């Protein structure tokens, strides 16, 4: 295992692993402390049954993660669309109130216009009669 650690071109000393010496029964033995990520990489590189088990395990973990992320993304999408629908409904309701207000305003404007036309007609009629009376008189 030592060459896989020390000669690994992708591993950095004191970042991915640290070497230390253990003394047992008067003998010194080189040992290593590995980061979890580096240990995973070594396990996936091993050309053994255990290495194959590690690869399958991490592939299965990745699949589960993707399914959770996809489910979350789908749920988020549904929530976003639902919020947009609610906003559209609120806007429609607001525009409905504006439309009703415009209808009232339009109706009131017509009524006022008719009143002004009638007043103008009355004034014209009075003016016509005044002119008629003054000419005859």
C-alpha positions as CSV (number, residue, x, y, z in Angstrom):
1,X,0.0,0.0,0.0
2,X,2.9,2.4,0.7
3,X,3.8,3.0,-3.0
4,X,0.1,3.8,-3.8
5,X,0.4,6.6,-1.2
6,X,3.9,7.9,-1.6
7,X,4.2,7.6,-5.4
8,X,0.6,8.8,-6.1
9,X,1.0,11.8,-8.4
10,X,-2.3,13.2,-7.3
11,X,-1.7,13.1,-3.5
12,X,-0.1,15.9,-1.5
13,X,1.9,15.2,1.6
14,X,0.4,16.8,4.7
15,X,-2.8,17.6,2.7
16,X,-4.0,14.2,1.6
17,X,-1.9,12.1,3.9
18,X,0.8,12.3,6.7
19,X,3.5,9.7,7.3
20,X,4.6,8.8,10.8
21,X,6.6,6.0,12.4
22,X,5.2,3.5,14.8
23,X,7.5,1.5,17.1
24,X,6.3,-2.0,18.0
25,X,8.5,-4.6,19.6
26,X,11.5,-2.4,19.0
27,X,10.8,-2.2,15.3
28,X,10.0,0.9,13.5
29,X,7.2,0.8,10.9
30,X,6.2,3.6,8.5
31,X,2.4,4.2,8.7
32,X,0.1,6.8,7.2
33,X,-2.9,8.9,8.3
34,X,-5.1,9.5,5.3
35,X,-7.9,12.0,4.7
36,X,-11.3,10.5,4.0
37,X,-11.3,11.7,0.4
38,X,-7.8,10.3,-0.3
39,X,-8.8,7.0,1.3
40,X,-11.8,6.8,-1.0
41,X,-9.7,7.6,-4.1
42,X,-7.2,4.8,-3.1
43,X,-10.1,2.3,-2.5
44,X,-11.5,3.1,-5.9
45,X,-8.1,2.7,-7.6
46,X,-7.5,-0.7,-6.0
47,X,-7.6,-3.6,-8.5
48,X,-9.1,-6.0,-6.0
49,X,-12.5,-7.3,-4.9
50,X,-12.6,-4.7,-2.1
51,X,-11.7,-2.0,-4.6
52,X,-14.6,-3.1,-6.8
53,X,-16.9,-3.1,-3.8
54,X,-15.8,0.5,-3.0
55,X,-16.5,1.6,-6.6
56,X,-19.9,0.1,-6.6
57,X,-20.7,1.6,-3.2
58,X,-19.7,5.1,-4.2
59,X,-21.6,4.8,-7.6
60,X,-24.7,3.7,-5.6
61,X,-24.3,6.7,-3.2
62,X,-24.0,9.0,-6.2
63,X,-27.2,7.6,-7.7
64,X,-29.1,8.1,-4.5
65,X,-27.8,11.6,-4.2
66,X,-29.0,12.4,-7.8
67,X,-32.4,11.0,-7.1
68,X,-32.7,13.1,-4.0
69,X,-31.5,16.2,-5.9
70,X,-33.9,15.5,-8.8
71,X,-36.8,15.0,-6.4
72,X,-35.9,18.3,-4.6
73,X,-35.5,20.1,-8.0
74,X,-38.9,18.7,-9.1
75,X,-40.6,19.8,-5.9
76,X,-38.9,23.3,-6.2
77,X,-40.2,23.5,-9.8
78,X,-43.7,22.7,-8.7
79,X,-43.5,25.2,-5.9
80,X,-42.2,27.9,-8.3
81,X,-45.0,27.3,-10.8
82,X,-47.6,27.2,-8.0
83,X,-46.3,30.6,-6.8
84,X,-46.4,32.0,-10.3
85,X,-50.0,30.8,-10.8
86,X,-51.0,32.5,-7.5
87,X,-49.3,35.7,-8.6
88,X,-51.2,35.6,-12.0
89,X,-54.5,35.0,-10.1
90,X,-53.8,38.0,-7.9
91,X,-52.9,40.1,-10.9
92,X,-56.1,38.9,-12.6
93,X,-58.1,39.8,-9.6
94,X,-56.5,43.2,-9.4
95,X,-57.1,43.8,-13.1
96,X,-60.7,42.7,-12.6
97,X,-61.1,45.4,-10.0
98,X,-59.5,47.9,-12.3
99,X,-61.7,46.8,-15.1
100,X,-64.8,47.1,-12.9
101,X,-63.6,50.6,-11.8
102,X,-63.1,51.5,-15.5
103,X,-66.6,50.3,-16.4
104,X,-68.0,52.5,-13.6
105,X,-65.9,55.4,-14.7
106,X,-66.9,54.9,-18.3
107,X,-70.5,54.7,-17.3
108,X,-70.2,57.9,-15.2
109,X,-68.3,59.6,-18.0
110,X,-71.2,58.8,-20.5
111,X,-73.7,60.0,-18.0
112,X,-71.8,63.3,-17.5
113,X,-71.4,63.7,-21.2
114,X,-75.1,63.3,-21.8
115,X,-75.8,65.8,-19.0
116,X,-73.4,68.3,-20.6
117,X,-74.9,67.8,-24.1
118,X,-78.4,68.3,-22.6
119,X,-77.2,71.5,-20.9
120,X,-75.6,72.7,-24.0
121,X,-78.7,71.9,-26.0
122,X,-80.8,73.7,-23.5
123,X,-78.5,76.7,-23.6
124,X,-78.6,76.7,-27.4
125,X,-82.4,76.4,-27.3
126,X,-82.6,79.3,-24.9
127,X,-80.3,81.3,-27.0
128,X,-82.3,80.5,-30.1
129,X,-85.5,81.5,-28.4
130,X,-83.9,84.7,-27.0
131,X,-82.7,85.6,-30.5
132,X,-86.1,84.8,-31.9
133,X,-87.9,86.9,-29.4
134,X,-85.5,89.8,-29.8
135,X,-85.9,89.8,-33.5
136,X,-89.7,89.7,-33.4
137,X,-90.0,92.1,-30.5
